[in-house]
């Protein structure tokens, strides 16, 4: 039979876990990063680090991680690109985006990007990432958009909800 002290300790640890979950703090290491090195985002339960909106569309979600830097998750690739431009992060920081077509994780620096009014992203940047430039050119033709590299994005995106 549990003692009063054990019950209170159990209750306190449960409250701490609930607070951590509500604030987006990872309690266990494997919640922050998958074994393949890609971030883990809790879709529908986690907010964008830049604009505060709930992250719930996989194909537009993005992330930043690196040693000595807190991981950040974003609801829109545009939020991530602008955050990266605002923060001189250094070489050890990595940025990740999802491929628009198959929702797989991509290294943001190696992906190609399409900006088009017809792409309905969460923060209305009209921005989608794809695996390579050939796929981006195809998507740009289909959407009436233009192709950009990661480095070019900040100058072509409007500044919204600056932090």
Helices and strands as residue ranges (DSSP letters): H 4-23, G 29-31, G 58-60, E 62-66, E 69-74, H 77-86, E 94-98, E 105-107, G 108-110, E 112-115, E 127-130, H 133-143, E 146-148, H 150-156
